[in-house]
């Protein structure tokens, strides 16, 4: 079964186009290393919660939009090898700067336990 890397970040709303440009450049490299699919999503309906929510999780300000992204890999071994290659790739320093505060990014790897398809 596939393996998923998930990410939640707060991006200054004014940097939406820079976010898209960064994602396109970064994602192209990741696809070379075995990713099957990458989805970058811009917050559209992200409600505020009473106890927790996406905005609180990344300490988003009123001037920021929450972005949610995921990378689908064929399996964890491919993901681990792909991430290692990414960290060693000489193109990485030349990619556009992250248009968000990476210190507030939430990320993790996930093993699917249910996978429904239409």
C-alpha positions as CSV (number, residue, x, y, z in Angstrom):
1,X,0.0,0.0,0.0
2,X,1.1,3.6,-0.6
3,X,2.8,5.9,1.9
4,X,1.7,9.5,2.5
5,X,3.7,12.6,3.6
6,X,1.4,15.3,4.9
7,X,2.1,19.0,5.5
8,X,0.2,21.9,7.0
9,X,1.6,25.4,6.8
10,X,0.6,29.1,7.2
11,X,1.5,31.1,4.2
12,X,1.2,34.9,4.0
13,X,-1.9,35.4,1.8
14,X,0.0,37.9,-0.3
15,X,2.5,35.1,-1.1
16,X,0.0,32.8,-2.8
17,X,1.7,33.0,-6.2
18,X,5.2,32.6,-4.7
19,X,3.8,29.5,-2.8
20,X,2.6,28.1,-6.1
21,X,5.9,28.8,-7.9
22,X,7.9,27.2,-5.0
23,X,5.6,24.2,-5.0
24,X,6.0,23.6,-8.7
25,X,9.8,23.8,-8.5
26,X,10.1,21.7,-5.4
27,X,7.5,19.1,-6.5
28,X,9.1,18.6,-9.8
29,X,12.3,17.4,-8.0
30,X,10.3,15.1,-5.7
31,X,8.5,13.5,-8.6
32,X,11.8,12.5,-10.0
33,X,12.6,10.6,-6.8
34,X,9.6,8.3,-7.0
35,X,6.5,10.3,-5.8
36,X,3.3,9.2,-7.5
37,X,1.3,12.3,-6.8
38,X,1.7,15.6,-5.1
39,X,-1.3,17.8,-4.1
40,X,-0.9,21.4,-2.9
41,X,-4.1,23.0,-1.5
42,X,-4.8,26.6,-0.6
43,X,-7.2,27.1,2.3
44,X,-10.7,27.9,1.2
45,X,-13.0,26.7,4.0
46,X,-10.9,26.4,7.1
47,X,-13.1,27.1,10.1
48,X,-11.9,28.4,13.5
49,X,-12.4,25.9,16.3
50,X,-12.9,26.4,20.0
51,X,-10.2,24.0,21.2
52,X,-8.1,23.3,18.1
53,X,-8.0,23.9,14.3
54,X,-5.6,24.1,11.4
55,X,-5.0,27.8,12.0
56,X,-4.1,27.3,15.7
57,X,-1.9,24.3,14.8
58,X,0.4,26.5,12.7
59,X,-0.2,29.7,14.5
60,X,-1.6,31.4,11.4
61,X,-2.2,35.1,11.7
62,X,-5.1,37.1,10.1
63,X,-2.8,37.9,7.2
64,X,-2.0,34.2,6.5
65,X,-3.8,31.4,4.7
66,X,-3.5,27.7,5.7
67,X,-2.1,25.4,3.0
68,X,-2.4,21.7,3.2
69,X,-0.3,19.4,1.0
70,X,0.5,15.7,0.6
71,X,2.8,13.5,-1.3
72,X,1.8,10.0,-2.2
73,X,4.6,7.5,-2.6
74,X,4.3,3.8,-3.7
75,X,5.7,2.7,-0.3
76,X,7.7,3.8,2.7
77,X,11.0,2.5,1.3
78,X,10.6,4.6,-1.9
79,X,9.7,7.6,0.3
80,X,12.8,7.1,2.5
81,X,15.1,6.8,-0.5
82,X,13.4,9.7,-2.2
83,X,13.8,12.0,0.8
84,X,17.4,11.0,1.1
85,X,18.0,11.9,-2.6
86,X,16.2,15.2,-2.1
87,X,18.4,16.2,0.8
88,X,21.5,15.4,-1.3
89,X,20.3,17.0,-4.5
90,X,22.4,19.9,-5.6
91,X,19.4,21.7,-7.1
92,X,17.7,22.2,-3.7
93,X,19.6,25.3,-2.7
94,X,18.7,26.9,-6.1
95,X,14.9,26.4,-5.7
96,X,12.8,29.5,-4.9
97,X,12.9,30.4,-1.2
98,X,10.1,29.1,0.9
99,X,7.5,31.9,1.0
100,X,6.4,30.9,4.5
101,X,7.8,30.3,8.0
102,X,9.0,26.7,7.8
103,X,9.4,26.6,11.6
104,X,5.6,26.5,11.9
105,X,5.2,23.7,9.4
106,X,3.5,20.5,10.7
107,X,4.5,17.4,8.8
108,X,4.6,13.7,9.1
109,X,4.6,10.4,7.3
110,X,1.5,8.2,7.4
111,X,0.7,4.6,6.5
112,X,-2.8,4.3,5.0
113,X,-5.2,2.0,6.9
114,X,-8.3,2.6,4.7
115,X,-8.1,3.5,1.0
116,X,-11.5,3.9,-0.8
117,X,-11.7,4.7,-4.4
118,X,-14.7,5.6,-6.7
